[in-house]
Amino acid sequence: MFSHIMIGANDIEASKKFYDAVLGALGCKEGVIDPKGRCFYFHQGSIFGLSVPIDGDAATHGNGSTIGFNVESPEQGDAWHTAGLANGGVTCEDPPGVREADSMYLAYLRDPAGNKICALKRMG
């Protein structure tokens, strides 16, 4: 359904450092900076991008928005979360772990621009 996801970033280098770490924990290669200064990640047919907003205004996070990344196991999700915290991310929501009622592993972070991201593993 999706061709790509692009989010705004005020500091491409800080956001690249963060996403190199969290996406690297999922087996993704380091982001590539294009001639326009945007950063792109290519993994298993998906594209994730970072860009300074083209309208010249500051990048802001979407209140109520979350971008979810699949993980293969709770251990990979924990590594994703740890990598994010070590590279400028901030934990949010409940601590990483399996939610009994949902039978899902979930871990949440806010990236350097305040975007809320999630690692998810359906346990069923």
N, C-alpha and C positions, 0 to 999 in steps of 0.2 A: 504494500500500500504506500509506503513512504519511499521517496527517492533519496532523501537526506534530511538531516536535522542541522540547522545553523542557529547558534546562539550568539548573543552579543557579549563582547568582552571589552573592558576599558584598557586592560594591560595584556596584550596578546602573549608576551613572554611569560608573565606570571600564570596566566591561564594555561598556556602550553605546558609549563612545568607541571602543573596540577594534573592535567589530562594525560600527559605522557606517563605519569605515575599510575593514576587510577585505571586508565585503559591498558597500560602495560601489564597491570595485574591480571587483566583478562586475556592476555596474549596478543594484544594489538601492537603494531609497530609505532614508533615515534611519529608524531605529527609532522606534516610537511608544510612549510610556509610558501605560499604562492607569491608571484610578483606584486600582487595588490596588498600583501601583508596579512592575508587571512591564513589560518592554520586548518589543515584537513587531516582527518584520520580515515583510513580505508581498511575495513575488516569484514571478512565474510560477506561481501556484497553490499555492505552498508557504508554510508559516508556520514561522518560527524564533523561539523565545521565550527570555527570560532572566527568572529569578525568584529572589528570596530564598527558601530552602526554607520551606515552610509549617509544618514541624514545629519550627521555632525553632532547629534545629541549624545549624552552619556548612555552607556549600556545599563539597563536595569533588569532585574529579574522579574519574571511574571508571578505575581502573587496568586497562589493556587495551582501553579504549573509544576509538574515534575517530569523529568526525563528518566526513564527506567532502562537499565542495562541488565541483560541476562547474565547470570553467573552459573557455573557448572556445579558448584557445591557451596555449602556454608563456609567452608575453609577458604575458598576463592573469594567469597564475599567479604570475609574478615580481612583478607589481604588487600582487597580493593579499598575497604574502609580505612585501614591502617595507612596505606599509601596516600590516600587523600588527606588524612590528618597531618601527615608528615610533609605535605607539599602545599600548604596554604588553605586546605579545606576546613570546614567547621562542622561538627556533628550536629544533627537536628533530629527531631522526632524521638522515638524510643531507641534504646541501644540496639545494635545489630543482634539479630537472632531469629529463631523460628517463632512465628506467631501461631499458637496452638489453634485458635479458632479458624485461622485462614490456611493452615498447613503450608505456609510459605516462609522462606527465609527472606528477611528484608534488612537492608542497611541504608541509612540516609546520610547525605552530606550536602552542604552548600559549598559551591565552588568560589574562587576568589571574587567573582562578580555578583555572588549572591544567588545564582541559579540553584534550585533544589534538584538533586539527582538521587537515584536509588539503584541499589543492586538487588536483584530479585531472583530467587530460585523456587519454583513450584515443587513442593515436596511429594505430591501425590502421584 
